[in-house]
Amino acid sequence: MVGPQLARAVLEAAKARRETAARTRRRSAVGGDGGGERRLRGYSGPGPDPRDPQPLGAVLDRLVKARGWQQPAAEATVFGAWERVVGPEVAQHSRPTKLEDGELTVEARSTAWATQLRLLAGSLLQQIAREVGHNVVRKLHIHGPAAPSWSRGPRRVRGRGPRDTYG
């Protein structure tokens, strides 16, 4: 083969390769023979299809699992859904303030409620584990309301304080 015959043979071989590749691409896109993930074209049809709209909750669940965010999401649930986690009566008189290394700090509205929550600590831990998962909260620190500090301020008097005036 010389000149034009050689060029014609190379051209026909290239066309044949292109047609073969196009056929295998069409077959892999439709049949899904594992040749990589390709975008499907056309209408999805009556059955379920990956191109169909997905509920936002399902998409977020897949994202949380793919990124390994289960633990931070469970910790956020403790704060975001406190009323659902511990019940409306307890939630009305307490609030979570800090969660570090599995230790949850809860602030009660009064000292009486702080005492009550300390007595209920075991059942609260069980409720939290049931709602958000085990080992998210392992220990509870329950505090009463924070009292104001009179040691600093614009009207502070130096000295021993009120004891000075009585004696």
N, CA and C atoms as an extended XYZ file, in Angstrom:
501
Properties=species:S:1:pos:R:3:atomname:S:1:resname:S:1:resid:I:1 pbc="F F F"
N         0.846       -1.173        0.000 N   MET     1
C         0.000        0.000        0.000 CA  MET     1
C         0.895        1.240        0.000 C   MET     1
N         0.454        2.132       -0.816 N   VAL     2
C         1.243        3.331       -0.964 CA  VAL     2
C         0.304        4.529       -1.059 C   VAL     2
N         0.711        5.644       -0.469 N   GLY     3
C         0.033        6.927       -0.613 CA  GLY     3
C        -1.435        6.914       -0.247 C   GLY     3
N        -2.314        7.103       -1.294 N   PRO     4
C        -3.748        7.223       -1.009 CA  PRO     4
C        -4.341        5.959       -0.392 C   PRO     4
N        -3.845        4.790       -0.776 N   GLN     5
C        -4.389        3.544       -0.228 CA  GLN     5
C        -4.074        3.438        1.278 C   GLN     5
N        -2.877        3.833        1.660 N   LEU     6
C        -2.481        3.803        3.064 CA  LEU     6
C        -3.324        4.796        3.893 C   LEU     6
N        -3.544        5.985        3.350 N   ALA     7
C        -4.353        6.990        4.046 CA  ALA     7
C        -5.782        6.500        4.211 C   ALA     7
N        -6.352        5.858        3.172 N   ARG     8
C        -7.716        5.336        3.234 CA  ARG     8
C        -7.814        4.235        4.293 C   ARG     8
N        -6.820        3.353        4.385 N   ALA     9
C        -6.829        2.255        5.360 CA  ALA     9
C        -6.763        2.799        6.789 C   ALA     9
N        -5.934        3.819        7.022 N   VAL    10
C        -5.823        4.413        8.352 CA  VAL    10
C        -7.137        5.100        8.732 C   VAL    10
N        -7.751        5.803        7.757 N   LEU    11
C        -9.014        6.475        7.998 CA  LEU    11
C       -10.117        5.485        8.348 C   LEU    11
N       -10.209        4.380        7.612 N   GLU    12
C       -11.238        3.364        7.899 CA  GLU    12
C       -11.015        2.715        9.269 C   GLU    12
N        -9.769        2.487        9.645 N   ALA    13
C        -9.474        1.900       10.955 CA  ALA    13
C        -9.885        2.862       12.075 C   ALA    13
N        -9.636        4.172       11.879 N   ALA    14
C       -10.020        5.155       12.886 CA  ALA    14
C       -11.529        5.234       13.014 C   ALA    14
N       -12.260        5.194       11.879 N   LYS    15
C       -13.722        5.218       11.927 CA  LYS    15
C       -14.258        4.001       12.665 C   LYS    15
N       -13.679        2.840       12.406 N   ALA    16
C       -14.135        1.614       13.063 CA  ALA    16
C       -13.922        1.689       14.578 C   ALA    16
N       -12.749        2.214       14.988 N   ARG    17
C       -12.498        2.363       16.418 CA  ARG    17
C       -13.483        3.326       17.060 C   ARG    17
N       -13.795        4.428       16.383 N   ARG    18
C       -14.722        5.414       16.912 CA  ARG    18
C       -16.118        4.831       17.059 C   ARG    18
N       -16.584        4.074       16.083 N   GLU    19
C       -17.913        3.456       16.156 CA  GLU    19
C       -17.973        2.418       17.273 C   GLU    19
N       -16.923        1.650       17.445 N   THR    20
C       -16.885        0.645       18.514 CA  THR    20
C       -16.928        1.327       19.886 C   THR    20
N       -16.161        2.391       20.012 N   ALA    21
C       -16.154        3.120       21.285 CA  ALA    21
C       -17.518        3.751       21.559 C   ALA    21
N       -18.176        4.295       20.526 N   ALA    22
C       -19.497        4.902       20.705 CA  ALA    22
C       -20.520        3.847       21.124 C   ALA    22
N       -20.449        2.651       20.534 N   ARG    23
C       -21.378        1.573       20.898 CA  ARG    23
C       -21.169        1.145       22.354 C   ARG    23
N       -19.931        1.017       22.791 N   THR    24
C       -19.691        0.598       24.175 CA  THR    24
C       -20.091        1.696       25.146 C   THR    24
N       -19.921        2.976       24.769 N   ARG    25
C       -20.367        4.071       25.632 CA  ARG    25
C       -21.875        4.046       25.794 C   ARG    25
N       -22.602        3.864       24.704 N   ARG    26
C       -24.066        3.805       24.776 CA  ARG    26
C       -24.502        2.625       25.627 C   ARG    26
N       -23.877        1.509       25.458 N   ARG    27
C       -24.246        0.309       26.196 CA  ARG    27
C       -23.956        0.491       27.686 C   ARG    27
N       -22.818        1.107       28.047 N   SER    28
C       -22.498        1.277       29.470 CA  SER    28
C       -23.400        2.316       30.117 C   SER    28
N       -23.825        3.343       29.369 N   ALA    29
C       -24.711        4.354       29.944 CA  ALA    29
C       -26.092        3.782       30.196 C   ALA    29
N       -26.569        2.926       29.325 N   VAL    30
C       -27.899        2.351       29.474 CA  VAL    30
C       -27.860        1.122       30.367 C   VAL    30
N       -26.937        0.223       30.121 N   GLY    31
C       -26.879       -1.045       30.840 CA  GLY    31
C       -26.203       -0.951       32.182 C   GLY    31
N       -25.315       -0.012       32.382 N   GLY    32
C       -24.617        0.117       33.651 CA  GLY    32
C       -23.705       -1.051       33.920 C   GLY    32
N       -22.783       -1.344       33.012 N   ASP    33
C       -21.903       -2.497       33.163 CA  ASP    33
C       -20.718       -2.209       34.083 C   ASP    33
N       -20.785       -1.138       34.873 N   GLY    34
C       -19.721       -0.848       35.815 CA  GLY    34
C       -18.590       -0.055       35.198 C   GLY    34
N       -18.771        0.540       34.062 N   GLY    35
C       -17.725        1.299       33.406 CA  GLY    35
C       -17.636        2.721       33.932 C   GLY    35
N       -17.961        2.943       35.177 N   GLY    36
C       -17.914        4.290       35.741 CA  GLY    36
C       -19.313        4.857       35.849 C   GLY    36
N       -19.475        5.865       36.654 N   GLU    37
C       -20.802        6.454       36.839 CA  GLU    37
C       -21.011        7.509       35.775 C   GLU    37
N       -22.012        7.314       34.959 N   ARG    38
C       -22.314        8.252       33.892 CA  ARG    38
C       -23.684        8.840       34.129 C   ARG    38
N       -23.885       10.012       33.616 N   ARG    39
C       -25.173       10.666       33.747 CA  ARG    39
C       -26.144       10.059       32.753 C   ARG    39
N       -27.296        9.649       33.236 N   LEU    40
C       -28.311        9.065       32.386 CA  LEU    40
C       -29.054       10.167       31.650 C   LEU    40
N       -29.482        9.889       30.454 N   ARG    41
C       -30.186       10.880       29.654 CA  ARG    41
C       -31.615       10.426       29.424 C   ARG    41
N       -32.488       11.372       29.095 N   GLY    42
C       -33.865       11.039       28.775 CA  GLY    42
C       -34.754       11.069       30.002 C   GLY    42
N       -35.969       10.556       29.838 N   TYR    43
C       -36.933       10.537       30.929 CA  TYR    43
C       -36.637        9.377       31.861 C   TYR    43
N       -36.990        9.548       33.136 N   SER    44
C       -36.668        8.507       34.109 CA  SER    44
C       -37.673        7.356       34.081 C   SER    44
N       -38.866        7.585       33.616 N   GLY    45
C       -39.839        6.508       33.537 CA  GLY    45
C       -40.643        6.389       34.813 C   GLY    45
N       -41.521        5.369       34.886 N   PRO    46
C       -42.441        5.258       36.008 CA  PRO    46
C       -41.813        4.743       37.300 C   PRO    46
N       -40.709        4.029       37.228 N   GLY    47
C       -40.117        3.440       38.432 CA  GLY    47
C       -39.148        4.379       39.118 C   GLY    47
N       -38.644        3.964       40.295 N   PRO    48
C       -37.658        4.788       40.990 CA  PRO    48
C       -36.378        4.890       40.166 C   PRO    48
N       -35.757        6.047       40.254 N   ASP    49
C       -34.571        6.311       39.450 CA  ASP    49
C       -33.660        7.234       40.262 C   ASP    49
N       -32.347        7.112       40.143 N   PRO    50
C       -31.468        8.002       40.912 CA  PRO    50
C       -31.600        9.468       40.506 C   PRO    50
N       -32.199        9.737       39.348 N   ARG    51
C       -32.372       11.120       38.900 CA  ARG    51
C       -33.619       11.766       39.490 C   ARG    51
N       -34.471       10.997       40.136 N   ASP    52
C       -35.693       11.542       40.724 CA  ASP    52
C       -35.351       12.482       41.878 C   ASP    52
N       -36.216       13.466       42.150 N   PRO    53
C       -35.982       14.340       43.312 CA  PRO    53
C       -35.976       13.514       44.596 C   PRO    53
N       -35.074       13.860       45.496 N   GLN    54
C       -34.921       13.120       46.746 CA  GLN    54
C       -35.376       13.995       47.912 C   GLN    54
N       -35.949       13.384       48.955 N   PRO    55
C       -36.292       14.168       50.153 CA  PRO    55
C       -35.018       14.741       50.789 C   PRO    55
N       -35.113       15.949       51.301 N   LEU    56
C       -33.953       16.626       51.862 CA  LEU    56
C       -33.368       15.848       53.038 C   LEU    56
N       -34.221       15.244       53.847 N   GLY    57
C       -33.735       14.472       54.983 CA  GLY    57
C       -32.871       13.296       54.556 C   GLY    57
N       -33.266       12.611       53.479 N   ALA    58
C       -32.490       11.473       52.992 CA  ALA    58
C       -31.140       11.935       52.448 C   ALA    58
N       -31.140       13.057       51.757 N   VAL    59
C       -29.887       13.595       51.213 CA  VAL    59
C       -28.958       13.997       52.355 C   VAL    59
N       -29.507       14.651       53.400 N   LEU    60
C       -28.687       15.052       54.541 CA  LEU    60
C       -28.157       13.843       55.306 C   LEU    60
N       -28.973       12.802       55.447 N   ASP    61
C       -28.504       11.588       56.123 CA  ASP    61
C       -27.312       10.981       55.391 C   ASP    61
N       -27.407       10.907       54.055 N   ARG    62
C       -26.286       10.365       53.271 CA  ARG    62
C       -25.044       11.244       53.419 C   ARG    62
N       -25.225       12.563       53.432 N   LEU    63
C       -24.094       13.480       53.574 CA  LEU    63
C       -23.445       13.330       54.944 C   LEU    63
N       -24.257       13.228       56.000 N   VAL    64
C       -23.722       13.082       57.354 CA  VAL    64
C       -22.931       11.784       57.465 C   VAL    64
N       -23.443       10.698       56.909 N   LYS    65
C       -22.730        9.421       56.956 CA  LYS    65
C       -21.453        9.458       56.127 C   LYS    65
N       -21.509       10.085       54.953 N   ALA    66
C       -20.339       10.138       54.083 CA  ALA    66
C       -19.218       10.965       54.696 C   ALA    66
N       -19.558       12.024       55.408 N   ARG    67
C       -18.540       12.905       55.987 CA  ARG    67
C       -18.134       12.492       57.402 C   ARG    67
N       -18.840       11.533       58.001 N   GLY    68
C       -18.504       11.102       59.354 CA  GLY    68
C       -18.941       12.097       60.419 C   GLY    68
N       -20.076       12.746       60.209 N   TRP    69
C       -20.565       13.771       61.122 CA  TRP    69
C       -21.614       13.232       62.086 C   TRP    69
N       -21.687       11.929       62.317 N   GLN    70
C       -22.723       11.379       63.190 CA  GLN    70
C       -22.592       11.902       64.617 C   GLN    70
N       -21.372       11.928       65.157 N   GLN    71
C       -21.174       12.375       66.539 CA  GLN    71
C       -21.516       13.859       66.701 C   GLN    71
N       -21.001       14.768       65.867 N   PRO    72
C       -21.396       16.179       66.034 CA  PRO    72
C       -22.892       16.408       65.826 C   PRO    72
N       -23.516       15.658       64.927 N   ALA    73
C       -24.958       15.813       64.711 CA  ALA    73
C       -25.735       15.350       65.939 C   ALA    73
N       -25.293       14.268       66.570 N   ALA    74
C       -25.961       13.785       67.782 CA  ALA    74
C       -25.789       14.787       68.919 C   ALA    74
N       -24.591       15.382       69.025 N   GLU    75
C       -24.368       16.385       70.067 CA  GLU    75
C       -25.253       17.611       69.842 C   GLU    75
N       -25.417       18.001       68.590 N   ALA    76
C       -26.264       19.155       68.280 CA  ALA    76
C       -27.728       18.855       68.592 C   ALA    76
N       -28.133       17.601       68.462 N   THR    77
C       -29.511       17.218       68.768 CA  THR    77
C       -29.808       17.426       70.253 C   THR    77
N       -28.822       17.190       71.107 N   VAL    78
C       -29.021       17.391       72.544 CA  VAL    78
C       -29.441       18.835       72.811 C   VAL    78
N       -28.793       19.788       72.141 N   PHE    79
C       -29.112       21.202       72.361 CA  PHE    79
C       -30.350       21.627       71.580 C   PHE    79
N       -30.466       21.194       70.327 N   GLY    80
C       -31.561       21.641       69.478 CA  GLY    80
C       -32.911       21.054       69.828 C   GLY    80
N       -32.933       19.839       70.335 N   ALA    81
C       -34.202       19.173       70.649 CA  ALA    81
C       -34.253       18.800       72.131 C   ALA    81
N       -33.816       19.704       72.986 N   TRP    82
C       -33.760       19.428       74.424 CA  TRP    82
C       -35.119       19.028       74.977 C   TRP    82
N       -36.180       19.697       74.549 N   GLU    83
C       -37.515       19.387       75.062 CA  GLU    83
C       -37.939       17.974       74.668 C   GLU    83
N       -37.653       17.580       73.439 N   ARG    84
C       -38.004       16.228       72.989 CA  ARG    84
C       -37.137       15.184       73.682 C   ARG    84
N       -35.884       15.526       73.968 N   VAL    85
C       -34.951       14.568       74.552 CA  VAL    85
C       -35.299       14.277       76.009 C   VAL    85
N       -35.569       15.303       76.821 N   VAL    86
C       -35.787       15.086       78.255 CA  VAL    86
C       -37.234       15.224       78.691 C   VAL    86
N       -38.098       15.694       77.818 N   GLY    87
C       -39.498       15.877       78.175 CA  GLY    87
C       -39.798       17.345       78.435 C   GLY    87
N       -41.068       17.731       78.264 N   PRO    88
C       -41.410       19.159       78.365 CA  PRO    88
C       -41.277       19.738       79.770 C   PRO    88
N       -41.590       18.952       80.814 N   GLU    89
C       -41.537       19.497       82.167 CA  GLU    89
C       -40.101       19.772       82.603 C   GLU    89
N       -39.215       18.827       82.344 N   VAL    90
C       -37.810       19.017       82.716 CA  VAL    90
C       -37.196       20.129       81.866 C   VAL    90
N       -37.534       20.171       80.584 N   ALA    91
C       -36.975       21.193       79.689 CA  ALA    91
C       -37.432       22.590       80.074 C   ALA    91
N       -38.612       22.702       80.663 N   GLN    92
C       -39.127       24.004       81.070 CA  GLN    92
C       -38.288       24.591       82.209 C   GLN    92
N       -37.681       23.732       83.025 N   HIS    93
C       -36.949       24.196       84.203 CA  HIS    93
C       -35.437       24.008       84.099 C   HIS    93
N       -34.941       23.623       82.923 N   SER    94
C       -33.499       23.423       82.764 CA  SER    94
C       -33.099       23.686       81.318 C   SER    94
N       -31.793       23.856       81.129 N   ARG    95
C       -31.282       24.012       79.771 CA  ARG    95
C       -29.849       23.505       79.728 C   ARG    95
N       -29.460       22.878       78.615 N   PRO    96
C       -28.065       22.434       78.490 CA  PRO    96
C       -27.185       23.631       78.159 C   PRO    96
N       -26.004       23.682       78.753 N   THR    97
C       -25.122       24.820       78.494 CA  THR    97
C       -23.830       24.425       77.793 C   THR    97
N       -23.308       23.224       78.073 N   LYS    98
C       -22.020       22.849       77.492 CA  LYS    98
C       -21.930       21.332       77.395 C   LYS    98
N       -21.326       20.856       76.306 N   LEU    99
C       -21.075       19.423       76.133 CA  LEU    99
C       -19.638       19.260       75.665 C   LEU    99
N       -18.801       18.681       76.530 N   GLU   100
C       -17.393       18.458       76.213 CA  GLU   100
C       -17.002       17.059       76.645 C   GLU   100
N       -16.400       16.315       75.756 N   ASP   101
C       -15.893       14.975       76.048 CA  ASP   101
C       -16.937       14.071       76.689 C   ASP   101
N       -18.178       14.160       76.231 N   GLY   102
C       -19.240       13.309       76.745 CA  GLY   102
C       -19.813       13.756       78.074 C   GLY   102
N       -19.411       14.914       78.578 N   GLU   103
C       -19.923       15.426       79.845 CA  GLU   103
C       -20.807       16.638       79.561 C   GLU   103
N       -22.097       16.500       79.873 N   LEU   104
C       -23.081       17.545       79.616 CA  LEU   104
C       -23.306       18.371       80.876 C   LEU   104
N       -23.195       19.683       80.734 N   THR   105
C       -23.479       20.590       81.836 CA  THR   105
C       -24.885       21.147       81.643 C   THR   105
N       -25.721       20.995       82.665 N   VAL   106
C       -27.109       21.443       82.617 CA  VAL   106
C       -27.301       22.492       83.701 C   VAL   106
N       -27.954       23.592       83.342 N   GLU   107
C       -28.252       24.640       84.318 CA  GLU   107
C       -29.735       24.586       84.641 C   GLU   107
N       -30.048       24.443       85.934 N   ALA   108
C       -31.442       24.398       86.372 CA  ALA   108
C       -31.921       25.806       86.681 C   ALA   108
N       -33.237       25.997       86.634 N   ARG   109
C       -33.815       27.319       86.878 CA  ARG   109
C       -33.787       27.686       88.363 C   ARG   109
N       -33.804       26.697       89.234 N   SER   110
C       -33.760       26.967       90.676 CA  SER   110
C       -32.927       25.884       91.350 C   SER   110
N       -32.558       26.117       92.594 N   THR   111
C       -31.778       25.114       93.313 CA  THR   111
C       -32.608       23.872       93.599 C   THR   111
N       -33.920       24.052       93.784 N   ALA   112
C       -34.795       22.889       93.999 CA  ALA   112
C       -34.805       21.998       92.750 C   ALA   112
N       -34.889       22.613       91.590 N   TRP   113
C       -34.861       21.824       90.359 CA  TRP   113
C       -33.488       21.203       90.123 C   TRP   113
N       -32.439       21.867       90.536 N   ALA   114
C       -31.107       21.281       90.416 CA  ALA   114
C       -31.011       20.008       91.250 C   ALA   114
N       -31.561       20.061       92.460 N   THR   115
C       -31.576       18.874       93.319 CA  THR   115
C       -32.407       17.767       92.690 C   THR   115
N       -33.562       18.124       92.151 N   GLN   116
C       -34.433       17.136       91.510 CA  GLN   116
C       -33.741       16.502       90.307 C   GLN   116
N       -33.057       17.305       89.505 N   LEU   117
C       -32.365       16.774       88.330 CA  LEU   117
C       -31.197       15.875       88.722 C   LEU   117
N       -30.546       16.193       89.836 N   ARG   118
C       -29.467       15.309       90.300 CA  ARG   118
C       -30.026       13.942       90.681 C   ARG   118
N       -31.234       13.931       91.259 N   LEU   119
C       -31.865       12.652       91.601 CA  LEU   119
C       -32.305       11.892       90.352 C   LEU   119
N       -32.649       12.629       89.300 N   LEU   120
C       -33.104       12.014       88.046 CA  LEU   120
C       -31.976       11.775       87.048 C   LEU   120
N       -30.737       11.983       87.441 N   ALA   121
C       -29.610       11.938       86.493 CA  ALA   121
C       -29.529       10.603       85.746 C   ALA   121
N       -29.745        9.505       86.430 N   GLY   122
C       -29.672        8.188       85.770 CA  GLY   122
C       -30.716        8.029       84.681 C   GLY   122
N       -31.955        8.390       84.994 N   SER   123
C       -33.013        8.253       83.986 CA  SER   123
C       -32.839        9.275       82.857 C   SER   123
N       -32.302       10.470       83.177 N   LEU   124
C       -32.031       11.455       82.117 CA  LEU   124
C       -30.970       10.939       81.146 C   LEU   124
N       -29.929       10.310       81.693 N   LEU   125
C       -28.900        9.734       80.823 CA  LEU   125
C       -29.488        8.653       79.908 C   LEU   125
N       -30.395        7.836       80.445 N   GLN   126
C       -31.038        6.809       79.626 CA  GLN   126
C       -31.896        7.435       78.538 C   GLN   126
N       -32.654        8.484       78.874 N   GLN   127
C       -33.490        9.156       77.870 CA  GLN   127
C       -32.629        9.778       76.779 C   GLN   127
N       -31.538       10.417       77.157 N   ILE   128
C       -30.653       11.033       76.174 CA  ILE   128
C       -30.049        9.972       75.270 C   ILE   128
N       -29.617        8.854       75.849 N   ALA   129
C       -29.044        7.769       75.046 CA  ALA   129
C       -30.080        7.194       74.088 C   ALA   129
N       -31.327        7.095       74.529 N   ARG   130
C       -32.383        6.561       73.679 CA  ARG   130
C       -32.668        7.498       72.497 C   ARG   130
N       -32.620        8.798       72.740 N   GLU   131
C       -32.958        9.773       71.689 CA  GLU   131
C       -31.811       10.051       70.722 C   GLU   131
N       -30.598       10.229       71.242 N   VAL   132
C       -29.498       10.680       70.378 CA  VAL   132
C       -28.412        9.642       70.178 C   VAL   132
N       -28.443        8.549       70.907 N   GLY   133
C       -27.439        7.505       70.730 CA  GLY   133
C       -26.585        7.342       71.977 C   GLY   133
N       -25.980        6.161       72.067 N   HIS   134
C       -25.153        5.840       73.233 CA  HIS   134
C       -23.794        6.519       73.104 C   HIS   134
N       -23.194        6.797       74.237 N   ASN   135
C       -21.866        7.409       74.364 CA  ASN   135
C       -21.781        8.822       73.808 C   ASN   135
N       -22.907        9.469       73.560 N   VAL   136
C       -22.879       10.885       73.217 CA  VAL   136
C       -22.739       11.678       74.514 C   VAL   136
N       -23.558       11.328       75.506 N   VAL   137
C       -23.472       11.936       76.842 CA  VAL   137
C       -23.239       10.795       77.825 C   VAL   137
N       -22.102       10.842       78.524 N   ARG   138
C       -21.764        9.798       79.483 CA  ARG   138
C       -21.919       10.254       80.932 C   ARG   138
N       -21.894       11.578       81.156 N   LYS   139
C       -21.943       12.090       82.529 CA  LYS   139
C       -22.673       13.431       82.533 C   LYS   139
N       -23.425       13.681       83.594 N   LEU   140
C       -24.150       14.946       83.741 CA  LEU   140
C       -23.551       15.768       84.876 C   LEU   140
N       -23.387       17.063       84.626 N   HIS   141
C       -23.030       18.036       85.665 CA  HIS   141
C       -24.211       18.985       85.768 C   HIS   141
N       -24.870       18.987       86.912 N   ILE   142
C       -26.073       19.806       87.072 CA  ILE   142
C       -25.769       20.930       88.056 C   ILE   142
N       -26.043       22.160       87.617 N   HIS   143
C       -25.791       23.344       88.432 CA  HIS   143
C       -27.095       24.088       88.634 C   HIS   143
N       -27.179       24.803       89.759 N   GLY   144
C       -28.308       25.681       90.001 CA  GLY   144
C       -28.113       26.982       89.243 C   GLY   144
N       -28.997       27.920       89.448 N   PRO   145
C       -28.867       29.190       88.744 CA  PRO   145
C       -27.622       29.943       89.218 C   PRO   145
N       -27.038       30.698       88.312 N   ALA   146
C       -25.843       31.468       88.653 CA  ALA   146
C       -26.261       32.710       89.435 C   ALA   146
N       -25.677       32.905       90.613 N   ALA   147
C       -25.984       34.066       91.440 CA  ALA   147
C       -25.116       35.239       90.997 C   ALA   147
N       -25.616       36.445       91.146 N   PRO   148
C       -24.800       37.600       90.761 CA  PRO   148
C       -23.616       37.763       91.705 C   PRO   148
N       -22.526       38.267       91.182 N   SER   149
C       -21.332       38.503       91.981 CA  SER   149
C       -21.305       39.970       92.395 C   SER   149
N       -21.170       40.206       93.673 N   TRP   150
C       -21.137       41.586       94.161 CA  TRP   150
C       -19.706       42.043       94.414 C   TRP   150
N       -18.716       41.277       94.020 N   SER   151
C       -17.337       41.632       94.311 CA  SER   151
C       -16.802       42.722       93.398 C   SER   151
N       -17.442       42.977       92.264 N   ARG   152
C       -16.981       44.020       91.349 CA  ARG   152
C       -18.171       44.852       90.908 C   ARG   152
N       -17.906       46.087       90.523 N   GLY   153
C       -18.969       46.912       90.016 CA  GLY   153
C       -18.742       48.371       90.357 C   GLY   153
N       -19.606       49.256       89.855 N   PRO   154
C       -19.395       50.688       90.062 CA  PRO   154
C       -19.646       51.128       91.505 C   PRO   154
N       -20.442       50.405       92.280 N   ARG   155
C       -20.759       50.848       93.636 CA  ARG   155
C       -20.124       49.950       94.692 C   ARG   155
N       -19.008       49.422       94.375 N   ARG   156
C       -18.296       48.543       95.309 CA  ARG   156
C       -17.551       49.403       96.315 C   ARG   156
N       -17.628       48.988       97.567 N   VAL   157
C       -16.932       49.693       98.632 CA  VAL   157
C       -15.791       48.802       99.099 C   VAL   157
N       -14.619       49.381       99.190 N   ARG   158
C       -13.470       48.604       99.659 CA  ARG   158
C       -13.616       48.329      101.158 C   ARG   158
N       -13.034       47.248      101.566 N   GLY   159
C       -13.073       46.918      102.984 CA  GLY   159
C       -13.777       45.600      103.203 C   GLY   159
N       -14.264       45.409      104.408 N   ARG   160
C       -14.851       44.127      104.776 CA  ARG   160
C       -16.309       44.021      104.364 C   ARG   160
N       -16.901       45.037      103.811 N   GLY   161
C       -18.266       44.957      103.350 CA  GLY   161
C       -19.260       45.302      104.436 C   GLY   161
N       -20.439       44.691      104.437 N   PRO   162
C       -21.501       45.028      105.374 CA  PRO   162
C       -21.114       44.833      106.836 C   PRO   162
N       -20.153       44.005      107.111 N   ARG   163
C       -19.747       43.757      108.506 CA  ARG   163
C       -19.209       45.031      109.150 C   ARG   163
N       -18.679       45.952      108.353 N   ASP   164
C       -18.102       47.179      108.898 CA  ASP   164
C       -19.138       48.037      109.610 C   ASP   164
N       -20.363       48.040      109.160 N   THR   165
C       -21.364       48.957      109.707 CA  THR   165
C       -22.017       48.419      110.961 C   THR   165
N       -21.835       47.142      111.264 N   TYR   166
C       -22.537       46.583      112.436 CA  TYR   166
C       -21.615       46.385      113.629 C   TYR   166
N       -20.435       46.854      113.598 N   GLY   167
C       -19.679       46.508      114.737 CA  GLY   167
C       -18.473       47.247      114.997 C   GLY   167
